[in-house]
Amino acid sequence: MAQAQSAAYSFADPVNGFSSTQGNDGVQFRLTADIRVTALGYYDRNQNGLSQSHPVGIYSVSSQSLLASATVGAGSSLVGLFRYESITPLDLSAGESYRLVGFHPGTGVGGDLYQIIPVGSVTIASPIVHEGNYNNLDSMLSYPTNGPAMTNIFFGPNFLYVPEPSTGLLTLLAAIALAARRRM
């Protein structure tokens, strides 16, 4: 039985979008439960296809190493306000911190927009604790170190996930055991 995927971050369609210079915008987060990341995404303000390709990655904060990446573009699947590319499932652990990073190649002609949303206006999935925003002006996807900014979230990047299968299995087994005990 397949589990439904959830977006890490969501928000109502904002009024304004902002053009971006070349560089990376990202969010740092910590997990309160194990999850499995299934897709990486990038914000599509008008939901009509991205005009540029956007590499997106997840980095370990402790090692600053890239754990998974994908390039999101016009043909990527649209879910809500984001386009997503599937990745080989990536298991992330509770208690660890990660940086979700999206590269913007610059505005150019018809460049894609990014969005600045106040933290309080963003719905953050329950296993995720927001730890700030980071950025840099590098010329390719890289680990950003400028930050943390805590007031707003810059989108860009997002990801889809399911609860870690072992966590879901333990919950299911506990429910079955409880139901069996109640029948006795």
TORMARRO-415775 format. One line per field, with one value per atom (N, C-alpha, C, CB): residue number from 1; residue in one letter; atom name; x, y, z. Coordinates in nm, 2 decimals. Glycine has a CB too. Example, Ala and Ser with C-alpha at 12.3 -4.5 7.8 and 13.67 -1.06 7.14 Angstrom:
n	[1:1:1:1:2:2:2:2]
res	[a:a:a:a:s:s:s:s]
atom	[N:CA:C:CB:N:CA:C:CB]
u	[1.32:1.23:1.32:1.13:1.28:1.37:1.29:1.41]
v	[-0.57:-0.45:-0.33:-0.45:-0.22:-0.11:0.00:-0.06]
w	[0.78:0.78:0.78:0.90:0.71:0.71:0.79:0.57]
END
This chain:
n	[1:1:1:1:2:2:2:2:3:3:3:3:4:4:4:4:5:5:5:5:6:6:6:6:7:7:7:7:8:8:8:8:9:9:9:9:10:10:10:10:11:11:11:11:12:12:12:12:13:13:13:13:14:14:14:14:15:15:15:15:16:16:16:16:17:17:17:17:18:18:18:18:19:19:19:19:20:20:20:20:21:21:21:21:22:22:22:22:23:23:23:23:24:24:24:24:25:25:25:25:26:26:26:26:27:27:27:27:28:28:28:28:29:29:29:29:30:30:30:30:31:31:31:31:32:32:32:32:33:33:33:33:34:34:34:34:35:35:35:35:36:36:36:36:37:37:37:37:38:38:38:38:39:39:39:39:40:40:40:40:41:41:41:41:42:42:42:42:43:43:43:43:44:44:44:44:45:45:45:45:46:46:46:46:47:47:47:47:48:48:48:48:49:49:49:49:50:50:50:50:51:51:51:51:52:52:52:52:53:53:53:53:54:54:54:54:55:55:55:55:56:56:56:56:57:57:57:57:58:58:58:58:59:59:59:59:60:60:60:60:61:61:61:61:62:62:62:62:63:63:63:63:64:64:64:64:65:65:65:65:66:66:66:66:67:67:67:67:68:68:68:68:69:69:69:69:70:70:70:70:71:71:71:71:72:72:72:72:73:73:73:73:74:74:74:74:75:75:75:75:76:76:76:76:77:77:77:77:78:78:78:78:79:79:79:79:80:80:80:80:81:81:81:81:82:82:82:82:83:83:83:83:84:84:84:84:85:85:85:85:86:86:86:86:87:87:87:87:88:88:88:88:89:89:89:89:90:90:90:90:91:91:91:91:92:92:92:92:93:93:93:93:94:94:94:94:95:95:95:95:96:96:96:96:97:97:97:97:98:98:98:98:99:99:99:99:100:100:100:100:101:101:101:101:102:102:102:102:103:103:103:103:104:104:104:104:105:105:105:105:106:106:106:106:107:107:107:107:108:108:108:108:109:109:109:109:110:110:110:110:111:111:111:111:112:112:112:112:113:113:113:113:114:114:114:114:115:115:115:115:116:116:116:116:117:117:117:117:118:118:118:118:119:119:119:119:120:120:120:120:121:121:121:121:122:122:122:122:123:123:123:123:124:124:124:124:125:125:125:125:126:126:126:126:127:127:127:127:128:128:128:128:129:129:129:129:130:130:130:130:131:131:131:131:132:132:132:132:133:133:133:133:134:134:134:134:135:135:135:135:136:136:136:136:137:137:137:137:138:138:138:138:139:139:139:139:140:140:140:140:141:141:141:141:142:142:142:142:143:143:143:143:144:144:144:144:145:145:145:145:146:146:146:146:147:147:147:147:148:148:148:148:149:149:149:149:150:150:150:150:151:151:151:151:152:152:152:152:153:153:153:153:154:154:154:154:155:155:155:155:156:156:156:156:157:157:157:157:158:158:158:158:159:159:159:159:160:160:160:160:161:161:161:161:162:162:162:162:163:163:163:163:164:164:164:164:165:165:165:165:166:166:166:166:167:167:167:167:168:168:168:168:169:169:169:169:170:170:170:170:171:171:171:171:172:172:172:172:173:173:173:173:174:174:174:174:175:175:175:175:176:176:176:176:177:177:177:177:178:178:178:178:179:179:179:179:180:180:180:180:181:181:181:181:182:182:182:182:183:183:183:183:184:184:184:184]
res	[m:m:m:m:a:a:a:a:q:q:q:q:a:a:a:a:q:q:q:q:s:s:s:s:a:a:a:a:a:a:a:a:y:y:y:y:s:s:s:s:f:f:f:f:a:a:a:a:d:d:d:d:p:p:p:p:v:v:v:v:n:n:n:n:g:g:g:g:f:f:f:f:s:s:s:s:s:s:s:s:t:t:t:t:q:q:q:q:g:g:g:g:n:n:n:n:d:d:d:d:g:g:g:g:v:v:v:v:q:q:q:q:f:f:f:f:r:r:r:r:l:l:l:l:t:t:t:t:a:a:a:a:d:d:d:d:i:i:i:i:r:r:r:r:v:v:v:v:t:t:t:t:a:a:a:a:l:l:l:l:g:g:g:g:y:y:y:y:y:y:y:y:d:d:d:d:r:r:r:r:n:n:n:n:q:q:q:q:n:n:n:n:g:g:g:g:l:l:l:l:s:s:s:s:q:q:q:q:s:s:s:s:h:h:h:h:p:p:p:p:v:v:v:v:g:g:g:g:i:i:i:i:y:y:y:y:s:s:s:s:v:v:v:v:s:s:s:s:s:s:s:s:q:q:q:q:s:s:s:s:l:l:l:l:l:l:l:l:a:a:a:a:s:s:s:s:a:a:a:a:t:t:t:t:v:v:v:v:g:g:g:g:a:a:a:a:g:g:g:g:s:s:s:s:s:s:s:s:l:l:l:l:v:v:v:v:g:g:g:g:l:l:l:l:f:f:f:f:r:r:r:r:y:y:y:y:e:e:e:e:s:s:s:s:i:i:i:i:t:t:t:t:p:p:p:p:l:l:l:l:d:d:d:d:l:l:l:l:s:s:s:s:a:a:a:a:g:g:g:g:e:e:e:e:s:s:s:s:y:y:y:y:r:r:r:r:l:l:l:l:v:v:v:v:g:g:g:g:f:f:f:f:h:h:h:h:p:p:p:p:g:g:g:g:t:t:t:t:g:g:g:g:v:v:v:v:g:g:g:g:g:g:g:g:d:d:d:d:l:l:l:l:y:y:y:y:q:q:q:q:i:i:i:i:i:i:i:i:p:p:p:p:v:v:v:v:g:g:g:g:s:s:s:s:v:v:v:v:t:t:t:t:i:i:i:i:a:a:a:a:s:s:s:s:p:p:p:p:i:i:i:i:v:v:v:v:h:h:h:h:e:e:e:e:g:g:g:g:n:n:n:n:y:y:y:y:n:n:n:n:n:n:n:n:l:l:l:l:d:d:d:d:s:s:s:s:m:m:m:m:l:l:l:l:s:s:s:s:y:y:y:y:p:p:p:p:t:t:t:t:n:n:n:n:g:g:g:g:p:p:p:p:a:a:a:a:m:m:m:m:t:t:t:t:n:n:n:n:i:i:i:i:f:f:f:f:f:f:f:f:g:g:g:g:p:p:p:p:n:n:n:n:f:f:f:f:l:l:l:l:y:y:y:y:v:v:v:v:p:p:p:p:e:e:e:e:p:p:p:p:s:s:s:s:t:t:t:t:g:g:g:g:l:l:l:l:l:l:l:l:t:t:t:t:l:l:l:l:l:l:l:l:a:a:a:a:a:a:a:a:i:i:i:i:a:a:a:a:l:l:l:l:a:a:a:a:a:a:a:a:r:r:r:r:r:r:r:r:r:r:r:r:m:m:m:m]
atom	[N:CA:C:CB:N:CA:C:CB:N:CA:C:CB:N:CA:C:CB:N:CA:C:CB:N:CA:C:CB:N:CA:C:CB:N:CA:C:CB:N:CA:C:CB:N:CA:C:CB:N:CA:C:CB:N:CA:C:CB:N:CA:C:CB:N:CA:C:CB:N:CA:C:CB:N:CA:C:CB:N:CA:C:CB:N:CA:C:CB:N:CA:C:CB:N:CA:C:CB:N:CA:C:CB:N:CA:C:CB:N:CA:C:CB:N:CA:C:CB:N:CA:C:CB:N:CA:C:CB:N:CA:C:CB:N:CA:C:CB:N:CA:C:CB:N:CA:C:CB:N:CA:C:CB:N:CA:C:CB:N:CA:C:CB:N:CA:C:CB:N:CA:C:CB:N:CA:C:CB:N:CA:C:CB:N:CA:C:CB:N:CA:C:CB:N:CA:C:CB:N:CA:C:CB:N:CA:C:CB:N:CA:C:CB:N:CA:C:CB:N:CA:C:CB:N:CA:C:CB:N:CA:C:CB:N:CA:C:CB:N:CA:C:CB:N:CA:C:CB:N:CA:C:CB:N:CA:C:CB:N:CA:C:CB:N:CA:C:CB:N:CA:C:CB:N:CA:C:CB:N:CA:C:CB:N:CA:C:CB:N:CA:C:CB:N:CA:C:CB:N:CA:C:CB:N:CA:C:CB:N:CA:C:CB:N:CA:C:CB:N:CA:C:CB:N:CA:C:CB:N:CA:C:CB:N:CA:C:CB:N:CA:C:CB:N:CA:C:CB:N:CA:C:CB:N:CA:C:CB:N:CA:C:CB:N:CA:C:CB:N:CA:C:CB:N:CA:C:CB:N:CA:C:CB:N:CA:C:CB:N:CA:C:CB:N:CA:C:CB:N:CA:C:CB:N:CA:C:CB:N:CA:C:CB:N:CA:C:CB:N:CA:C:CB:N:CA:C:CB:N:CA:C:CB:N:CA:C:CB:N:CA:C:CB:N:CA:C:CB:N:CA:C:CB:N:CA:C:CB:N:CA:C:CB:N:CA:C:CB:N:CA:C:CB:N:CA:C:CB:N:CA:C:CB:N:CA:C:CB:N:CA:C:CB:N:CA:C:CB:N:CA:C:CB:N:CA:C:CB:N:CA:C:CB:N:CA:C:CB:N:CA:C:CB:N:CA:C:CB:N:CA:C:CB:N:CA:C:CB:N:CA:C:CB:N:CA:C:CB:N:CA:C:CB:N:CA:C:CB:N:CA:C:CB:N:CA:C:CB:N:CA:C:CB:N:CA:C:CB:N:CA:C:CB:N:CA:C:CB:N:CA:C:CB:N:CA:C:CB:N:CA:C:CB:N:CA:C:CB:N:CA:C:CB:N:CA:C:CB:N:CA:C:CB:N:CA:C:CB:N:CA:C:CB:N:CA:C:CB:N:CA:C:CB:N:CA:C:CB:N:CA:C:CB:N:CA:C:CB:N:CA:C:CB:N:CA:C:CB:N:CA:C:CB:N:CA:C:CB:N:CA:C:CB:N:CA:C:CB:N:CA:C:CB:N:CA:C:CB:N:CA:C:CB:N:CA:C:CB:N:CA:C:CB:N:CA:C:CB:N:CA:C:CB:N:CA:C:CB:N:CA:C:CB:N:CA:C:CB:N:CA:C:CB:N:CA:C:CB:N:CA:C:CB:N:CA:C:CB:N:CA:C:CB:N:CA:C:CB:N:CA:C:CB:N:CA:C:CB:N:CA:C:CB:N:CA:C:CB:N:CA:C:CB:N:CA:C:CB:N:CA:C:CB:N:CA:C:CB:N:CA:C:CB:N:CA:C:CB:N:CA:C:CB:N:CA:C:CB:N:CA:C:CB:N:CA:C:CB:N:CA:C:CB:N:CA:C:CB:N:CA:C:CB:N:CA:C:CB:N:CA:C:CB:N:CA:C:CB:N:CA:C:CB:N:CA:C:CB:N:CA:C:CB:N:CA:C:CB:N:CA:C:CB:N:CA:C:CB:N:CA:C:CB:N:CA:C:CB:N:CA:C:CB:N:CA:C:CB]
u	[0.08:0.00:0.09:-0.10:0.07:0.15:0.10:0.16:0.19:0.15:0.15:0.25:0.06:0.05:0.17:-0.08:0.21:0.33:0.28:0.40:0.36:0.33:0.44:0.31:0.40:0.50:0.55:0.43:0.68:0.75:0.69:0.90:0.68:0.63:0.52:0.75:0.42:0.31:0.26:0.19:0.20:0.15:0.04:0.26:-0.04:-0.14:-0.07:-0.25:-0.13:-0.06:-0.04:-0.15:0.08:0.11:0.09:0.25:0.07:0.04:0.16:-0.01:0.28:0.40:0.50:0.46:0.58:0.70:0.82:0.68:0.94:1.05:1.15:1.12:1.21:1.32:1.45:1.34:1.53:1.64:1.77:1.63:1.88:2.01:2.06:2.11:2.16:2.22:2.26:2.34:2.23:2.27:2.18:2.28:2.20:2.13:2.05:2.22:1.92:1.84:1.80:1.71:1.80:1.77:1.72:1.89:1.66:1.61:1.68:1.46:1.71:1.76:1.65:1.88:1.64:1.54:1.59:1.42:1.53:1.56:1.43:1.60:1.45:1.33:1.30:1.36:1.17:1.13:1.09:1.01:1.09:1.06:1.13:0.90:1.16:1.23:1.13:1.27:1.19:1.11:1.18:1.07:1.11:1.17:1.13:1.12:1.23:1.21:1.20:1.33:1.10:1.07:1.09:0.93:1.08:1.09:1.14:0.95:1.22:1.26:1.19:1.42:1.16:1.08:1.13:0.94:1.07:1.11:0.98:1.21:0.97:0.85:0.82:0.87:0.69:0.65:0.54:0.60:0.57:0.48:0.35:0.55:0.36:0.24:0.18:0.27:0.24:0.20:0.18:0.07:0.27:0.26:0.39:0.22:0.48:0.61:0.72:0.60:0.83:0.95:1.02:1.04:1.07:1.14:1.29:1.13:1.34:1.48:1.48:1.56:1.59:1.61:1.67:1.70:1.63:1.67:1.72:1.56:1.85:1.90:1.85:2.06:1.81:1.77:1.84:1.61:1.88:1.95:1.92:2.10:1.95:1.94:2.08:1.84:2.13:2.26:2.25:2.34:2.34:2.36:2.43:2.44:2.37:2.44:2.57:2.34:2.57:2.69:2.81:2.66:2.79:2.90:2.91:2.89:2.80:2.79:2.80:2.90:2.76:2.77:2.63:2.82:2.63:2.51:2.46:2.53:2.33:2.28:2.19:2.19:2.13:2.04:2.02:1.91:2.00:1.98:1.89:2.11:1.83:1.75:1.75:1.61:1.73:1.71:1.56:1.80:1.50:1.35:1.34:1.29:1.25:1.23:1.08:1.32:1.06:0.93:0.84:0.93:0.91:0.83:0.82:0.90:0.87:0.85:0.71:0.95:0.67:0.53:0.49:0.51:0.37:0.32:0.23:0.24:0.27:0.19:0.18:0.25:0.05:0.03:0.11:0.08:0.19:0.27:0.41:0.28:0.44:0.58:0.58:0.64:0.69:0.72:0.82:0.77:0.80:0.88:0.94:0.80:1.06:1.13:1.15:1.26:1.11:1.13:1.28:1.06:1.32:1.46:1.46:1.53:1.57:1.59:1.55:1.73:1.46:1.42:1.54:1.32:1.53:1.63:1.57:1.69:1.63:1.59:1.66:1.61:1.58:1.64:1.60:1.59:1.69:1.68:1.63:1.80:1.54:1.50:1.62:1.39:1.61:1.72:1.83:1.77:1.83:1.94:1.89:1.98:1.99:1.95:2.00:2.02:1.92:1.95:1.93:1.86:1.99:1.96:1.90:2.09:1.79:1.72:1.76:1.56:1.82:1.88:1.83:2.03:1.79:1.76:1.84:1.61:1.89:1.98:1.89:2.09:1.91:1.85:1.95:1.76:1.95:2.05:2.05:2.04:1.96:1.95:1.82:2.07:1.78:1.65:1.66:1.61:1.75:1.75:1.62:1.79:1.59:1.46:1.36:1.47:1.25:1.15:1.19:1.11:1.28:1.33:1.22:1.43:1.24:1.14:1.15:1.17:1.04:1.04:1.06:0.91:1.11:1.11:1.02:1.25:0.98:0.89:0.94:0.76:0.91:0.95:0.82:1.02:0.81:0.69:0.73:0.63:0.65:0.68:0.66:0.58:0.75:0.75:0.61:0.85:0.54:0.41:0.30:0.37:0.33:0.23:0.26:0.23:0.36:0.40:0.35:0.55:0.29:0.26:0.38:0.12:0.43:0.55:0.50:0.67:0.53:0.48:0.53:0.53:0.45:0.47:0.60:0.36:0.67:0.80:0.91:0.83:0.88:0.99:0.99:0.97:1.11:1.13:1.22:1.19:1.16:1.24:1.35:1.14:1.47:1.59:1.65:1.69:1.59:1.64:1.66:1.77:1.69:1.72:1.86:1.62:1.91:2.05:2.06:2.14:2.17:2.18:2.33:2.10:2.36:2.49:2.47:2.59:2.58:2.57:2.66:2.62:2.67:2.75:2.69:2.77:2.77:2.73:2.67:2.84:2.66:2.60:2.54:2.70:2.47:2.42:2.53:2.34:2.52:2.62:2.56:2.74:2.63:2.59:2.60:2.68:2.49:2.49:2.52:2.36:2.60:2.64:2.60:2.79:2.54:2.50:2.36:2.49:2.36:2.24:2.27:2.15:2.18:2.04:1.95:1.99:1.86:1.75:1.63:1.73:1.56:1.45:1.32:1.48:1.30:1.17:1.10:1.19:1.16:1.10:1.16:1.10:1.08:1.14:1.14:1.05:1.25:1.27:1.24:1.41:1.14:1.11:1.15:0.96:1.20:1.26:1.22:1.34:1.31:1.31:1.20:1.44:1.16:1.07:1.10:0.92:1.03:1.04:0.91:1.16:0.89:0.78:0.84:0.70:0.76:0.81:0.70:0.89:0.73:0.64:0.71:0.61:0.63:0.69:0.79:0.59:0.89:0.99:0.91:1.11:0.93:0.85:0.86:0.90:0.97:0.98:0.90:1.13:0.89:0.80:0.65:0.82:0.62:0.48:0.44:0.46:0.54:0.52:0.50:0.63:0.58:0.57:0.44:0.68:0.39:0.26:0.15:0.24:0.16:0.06:0.06:0.08:0.17:0.18:0.13:0.33:0.16:0.10:-0.05:0.16:-0.10:-0.25:-0.31:-0.29:-0.25:-0.30:-0.30:-0.22:-0.19:-0.17:-0.28:-0.03:-0.30:-0.40:-0.54:-0.39:-0.57:-0.70:-0.72:-0.72:-0.62:-0.62:-0.64:-0.50:-0.58:-0.59:-0.73:-0.48:-0.79:-0.92:-1.03:-0.96:-1.00:-1.10:-1.10:-1.06:-0.99:-0.98:-1.07:-0.84]
v	[-0.12:0.00:0.12:0.00:0.21:0.33:0.44:0.38:0.52:0.63:0.75:0.64:0.84:0.97:1.06:1.05:1.13:1.22:1.35:1.24:1.41:1.54:1.64:1.54:1.77:1.87:1.92:1.99:1.95:2.00:2.13:2.00:2.22:2.36:2.39:2.46:2.46:2.51:2.64:2.40:2.72:2.85:2.88:2.95:2.98:3.03:3.11:3.13:3.11:3.18:3.33:3.17:3.37:3.51:3.61:3.53:3.73:3.84:3.87:3.96:3.88:3.92:3.81:4.04:3.82:3.74:3.83:3.64:3.78:3.87:3.80:3.89:3.88:3.83:3.81:3.92:3.72:3.68:3.70:3.54:3.73:3.72:3.58:3.82:3.55:3.42:3.38:3.41:3.26:3.21:3.10:3.32:3.07:2.97:3.03:2.86:2.98:3.01:2.88:3.10:2.87:2.75:2.77:2.66:2.66:2.66:2.55:2.64:2.58:2.47:2.42:2.53:2.29:2.23:2.11:2.18:2.08:1.97:1.88:2.01:1.75:1.66:1.61:1.54:1.59:1.53:1.39:1.61:1.34:1.20:1.17:1.18:1.04:0.99:1.01:0.84:1.05:1.06:1.01:1.21:0.98:0.94:1.05:0.80:1.12:1.22:1.14:1.32:1.18:1.11:1.20:1.05:1.33:1.43:1.56:1.44:1.63:1.76:1.86:1.77:1.98:2.07:2.21:2.07:2.29:2.43:2.51:2.46:2.63:2.72:2.76:2.84:2.74:2.79:2.89:2.66:3.01:3.12:3.12:3.25:3.11:3.12:2.98:3.19:2.87:2.74:2.71:2.71:2.77:2.75:2.69:2.88:2.64:2.59:2.68:2.56:2.63:2.71:2.75:2.64:2.87:2.91:2.87:3.06:2.83:2.79:2.66:2.90:2.59:2.47:2.51:2.36:2.44:2.48:2.35:2.55:2.34:2.23:2.25:2.22:2.15:2.15:2.04:2.14:2.06:1.96:1.96:1.97:1.85:1.84:1.81:1.73:1.89:1.88:1.84:2.00:1.76:1.73:1.86:1.60:1.91:2.02:1.98:2.09:1.86:1.82:1.80:1.69:1.75:1.72:1.82:1.58:1.90:1.99:1.92:2.10:1.79:1.71:1.70:1.56:1.69:1.68:1.54:1.72:1.52:1.39:1.34:1.38:1.44:1.41:1.54:1.34:1.52:1.64:1.60:1.71:1.70:1.68:1.82:1.63:1.82:1.94:1.95:1.94:2.06:2.08:2.18:2.13:2.15:2.24:2.24:2.19:2.29:2.31:2.19:2.37:2.07:1.95:1.87:1.86:1.92:1.85:1.86:1.92:1.76:1.75:1.87:1.62:1.92:2.03:1.98:2.13:2.02:1.98:2.11:1.87:2.17:2.30:2.41:2.29:2.48:2.59:2.55:2.70:2.42:2.37:2.27:2.32:2.26:2.15:2.06:2.21:1.93:1.83:1.73:1.76:1.68:1.57:1.46:1.61:1.34:1.22:1.20:1.10:1.15:1.11:0.97:1.21:0.90:0.78:0.81:0.72:0.74:0.77:0.80:0.67:0.90:0.94:0.94:1.08:0.86:0.85:0.96:0.71:1.04:1.14:1.11:1.29:1.14:1.09:1.20:1.04:1.16:1.25:1.30:1.18:1.43:1.49:1.55:1.39:1.52:1.57:1.70:1.47:1.79:1.91:1.90:2.03:1.96:1.95:2.09:1.84:2.11:2.23:2.19:2.32:2.24:2.23:2.35:2.21:2.33:2.44:2.44:2.44:2.55:2.57:2.67:2.60:2.64:2.73:2.81:2.65:2.94:3.02:3.08:3.14:3.05:3.09:3.24:3.02:3.32:3.46:3.49:3.52:3.61:3.64:3.62:3.77:3.69:3.68:3.71:3.53:3.68:3.71:3.60:3.71:3.65:3.55:3.47:3.46:3.52:3.45:3.41:3.52:3.30:3.26:3.35:3.11:3.36:3.44:3.35:3.52:3.41:3.35:3.42:3.33:3.37:3.43:3.44:3.34:3.56:3.58:3.58:3.72:3.48:3.46:3.47:3.32:3.55:3.55:3.41:3.65:3.38:3.24:3.20:3.23:3.30:3.27:3.24:3.38:3.27:3.25:3.12:3.36:3.04:2.92:2.80:2.91:2.70:2.58:2.49:2.51:2.45:2.36:2.23:2.42:2.12:1.99:1.95:1.88:1.88:1.85:1.78:1.77:1.70:1.65:1.75:1.52:1.87:1.96:2.08:2.00:2.12:2.24:2.33:2.20:2.45:2.55:2.61:2.66:2.61:2.66:2.78:2.55:2.84:2.96:2.94:3.00:3.05:3.06:3.09:3.16:3.04:3.06:3.09:2.94:3.16:3.19:3.21:3.31:3.22:3.26:3.30:3.14:3.36:3.40:3.32:3.55:3.19:3.10:3.08:2.96:3.02:3.01:2.87:3.04:2.78:2.65:2.61:2.55:2.50:2.45:2.42:2.32:2.48:2.47:2.49:2.56:2.46:2.47:2.62:2.38:2.68:2.82:2.84:2.89:2.95:2.97:3.11:2.96:3.20:3.33:3.31:3.43:3.34:3.33:3.30:3.21:3.27:3.24:3.37:3.14:3.38:3.48:3.40:3.55:3.46:3.39:3.45:3.39:3.57:3.63:3.58:3.78:3.56:3.52:3.39:3.63:3.32:3.20:3.24:3.08:3.21:3.24:3.11:3.29:3.11:2.99:3.03:2.95:2.95:2.83:2.69:2.85:2.63:2.48:2.43:2.43:2.30:2.23:2.08:2.27:2.00:1.85:1.78:1.79:1.66:1.58:1.46:1.53:1.41:1.31:1.22:1.36:1.10:1.01:0.98:0.88:0.94:0.90:0.78:0.86:0.77:0.66:0.53:0.67:0.44:0.31:0.24:0.22:0.24:0.16:0.23:0.16:0.36:0.43:0.40:0.58:0.40:0.37:0.22:0.39:0.13:-0.01:-0.03:-0.09:0.04:0.03:0.08:0.10:0.19:0.25:0.15:0.38:0.09:-0.01:-0.13:-0.05:-0.18:-0.30:-0.26:-0.35:-0.15:-0.10:-0.10:0.03:-0.04:-0.03:-0.17:0.05:-0.27:-0.40:-0.47:-0.49:-0.45:-0.51:-0.45:-0.49:-0.32:-0.26:-0.31:-0.11:-0.33:-0.38:-0.52:-0.37:-0.60:-0.74:-0.75:-0.82:-0.66:-0.66:-0.62:-0.57:-0.53:-0.48:-0.59:-0.36:-0.68:-0.79:-0.90:-0.86:-0.91:-1.01:-0.98:-1.03]
w	[0.00:0.00:0.00:0.12:-0.10:-0.11:-0.02:-0.25:0.05:0.13:0.05:0.25:0.09:0.03:0.06:0.07:-0.04:-0.02:0.04:-0.15:0.12:0.18:0.14:0.33:0.12:0.09:0.23:0.01:0.23:0.35:0.39:0.33:0.29:0.31:0.21:0.29:0.26:0.18:0.22:0.17:0.13:0.16:0.06:0.16:0.09:-0.01:-0.12:0.06:-0.23:-0.35:-0.31:-0.47:-0.30:-0.27:-0.38:-0.22:-0.35:-0.45:-0.54:-0.38:-0.48:-0.55:-0.56:-0.48:-0.67:-0.68:-0.71:-0.80:-0.68:-0.69:-0.78:-0.55:-0.87:-0.96:-0.87:-1.08:-0.91:-0.83:-0.91:-0.78:-0.84:-0.90:-0.89:-0.82:-0.96:-0.96:-0.82:-1.05:-0.78:-0.64:-0.59:-0.55:-0.46:-0.39:-0.28:-0.34:-0.26:-0.15:-0.08:-0.18:0.05:0.11:0.25:0.12:0.31:0.44:0.52:0.45:0.64:0.73:0.82:0.82:0.83:0.92:0.99:0.83:1.10:1.19:1.19:1.33:1.20:1.20:1.34:1.11:1.37:1.49:1.47:1.55:1.35:1.31:1.19:1.30:1.17:1.05:0.93:1.06:0.81:0.69:0.57:0.66:0.47:0.34:0.23:0.30:0.18:0.08:-0.06:0.07:-0.13:-0.26:-0.38:-0.26:-0.36:-0.47:-0.43:-0.55:-0.51:-0.49:-0.58:-0.50:-0.53:-0.61:-0.61:-0.56:-0.70:-0.71:-0.74:-0.83:-0.68:-0.69:-0.83:-0.60:-0.88:-1.01:-0.99:-1.10:-0.97:-0.93:-1.01:-0.95:-1.14:-1.23:-1.26:-1.35:-1.21:-1.23:-1.38:-1.16:-1.46:-1.61:-1.67:-1.68:-1.59:-1.64:-1.60:-1.79:-1.57:-1.53:-1.66:-1.44:-1.67:-1.79:-1.79:-1.81:-1.67:-1.65:-1.57:-1.58:-1.58:-1.49:-1.36:-1.56:-1.25:-1.12:-1.05:-1.04:-1.03:-0.94:-0.80:-0.95:-0.74:-0.60:-0.52:-0.58:-0.40:-0.33:-0.18:-0.35:-0.11:0.03:0.08:0.08:0.18:0.24:0.38:0.22:0.43:0.57:0.63:0.60:0.74:0.81:0.88:0.91:0.94:1.01:0.93:1.09:0.80:0.71:0.60:0.66:0.58:0.46:0.33:0.47:0.33:0.21:0.14:0.24:0.01:-0.07:-0.06:-0.22:-0.01:0.00:-0.12:0.13:-0.18:-0.30:-0.38:-0.26:-0.51:-0.59:-0.71:-0.63:-0.77:-0.89:-0.96:-0.86:-1.09:-1.17:-1.20:-1.29:-1.16:-1.18:-1.29:-1.05:-1.39:-1.50:-1.55:-1.62:-1.67:-1.72:-1.72:-1.86:-1.75:-1.77:-1.64:-1.86:-1.53:-1.40:-1.35:-1.29:-1.27:-1.22:-1.13:-1.15:-1.16:-1.08:-0.97:-1.17:-0.85:-0.73:-0.65:-0.64:-0.65:-0.58:-0.65:-0.43:-0.58:-0.64:-0.67:-0.54:-0.67:-0.70:-0.81:-0.57:-0.88:-0.98:-0.91:-1.11:-0.93:-0.86:-0.96:-0.76:-0.92:-0.99:-0.88:-1.05:-0.92:-0.83:-0.81:-0.88:-0.69:-0.67:-0.61:-0.57:-0.61:-0.54:-0.39:-0.55:-0.33:-0.20:-0.10:-0.14:-0.03:0.07:0.21:0.03:0.30:0.44:0.52:0.49:0.59:0.68:0.82:0.64:0.91:1.05:1.15:1.10:1.24:1.34:1.42:1.44:1.46:1.54:1.46:1.64:1.34:1.25:1.18:1.14:1.14:1.07:0.93:1.14:0.83:0.69:0.63:0.62:0.51:0.44:0.30:0.42:0.27:0.14:0.06:0.16:-0.06:-0.13:-0.28:-0.13:-0.33:-0.47:-0.54:-0.48:-0.66:-0.73:-0.83:-0.81:-0.84:-0.94:-1.03:-0.87:-1.16:-1.25:-1.28:-1.38:-1.23:-1.26:-1.34:-1.33:-1.35:-1.41:-1.56:-1.38:-1.63:-1.78:-1.83:-1.82:-1.96:-2.02:-1.98:-2.18:-1.92:-1.88:-1.76:-1.99:-1.68:-1.56:-1.46:-1.49:-1.39:-1.29:-1.17:-1.25:-1.09:-0.98:-0.85:-0.97:-0.74:-0.62:-0.53:-0.56:-0.41:-0.32:-0.18:-0.32:-0.12:0.02:0.10:0.04:0.19:0.27:0.42:0.24:0.50:0.64:0.70:0.71:0.79:0.85:0.90:0.96:0.96:1.02:0.92:1.10:0.79:0.68:0.61:0.58:0.65:0.58:0.67:0.56:0.61:0.68:0.67:0.63:0.78:0.78:0.83:0.87:0.76:0.80:0.94:0.70:1.01:1.15:1.19:1.20:1.11:1.16:1.13:1.09:1.08:1.04:1.13:0.89:1.18:1.26:1.18:1.40:1.15:1.07:1.15:1.02:1.10:1.17:1.10:1.19:1.01:0.94:0.79:1.00:0.73:0.58:0.56:0.52:0.45:0.41:0.26:0.45:0.22:0.08:0.05:0.04:-0.08:-0.13:-0.28:-0.12:-0.34:-0.48:-0.57:-0.49:-0.53:-0.62:-0.75:-0.55:-0.85:-0.98:-1.01:-1.08:-0.91:-0.92:-0.79:-0.98:-0.78:-0.66:-0.56:-0.68:-0.44:-0.34:-0.20:-0.36:-0.10:0.04:0.08:0.13:0.11:0.14:0.29:0.11:0.32:0.46:0.51:0.47:0.42:0.46:0.53:0.34:0.66:0.74:0.88:0.68:0.97:0.93:0.94:1.03:0.85:0.86:0.91:0.72:1.01:1.07:1.04:1.22:0.99:0.97:0.85:0.96:0.74:0.62:0.56:0.51:0.48:0.41:0.26:0.43:0.19:0.05:-0.03:0.02:-0.12:-0.20:-0.34:-0.19:-0.42:-0.42:-0.39:-0.36:-0.32:-0.31:-0.21:-0.26:-0.24:-0.15:-0.17:-0.18:-0.09:-0.12:-0.08:-0.04:-0.13:-0.10:-0.02:-0.22:0.08:0.17:0.21:0.29:0.26:0.34:0.47:0.25:0.57:0.69:0.67:0.80:0.74:0.72:0.74:0.83:0.64:0.64:0.78:0.53:0.84:0.97:1.07:1.02:1.07:1.17:1.14:1.16:1.01:0.98:1.01:0.83:0.99:1.02:1.17:0.97:1.25:1.40:1.45:1.47:1.39:1.43:1.39:1.35:1.27:1.23:1.32:1.09:1.36:1.45:1.58:1.46:1.63:1.77:1.76:1.81:1.65:1.64:1.63:1.52:1.56:1.55:1.69:1.45:1.76:1.90:1.99:1.95:1.99:2.07:2.04:2.06:1.91:1.87:1.92:1.72:1.91:1.95:2.10:1.91:2.18:2.32:2.37:2.39:2.29:2.33:2.30:2.25:2.21:2.18:2.29:2.04:2.36:2.47:2.58:2.51]
END
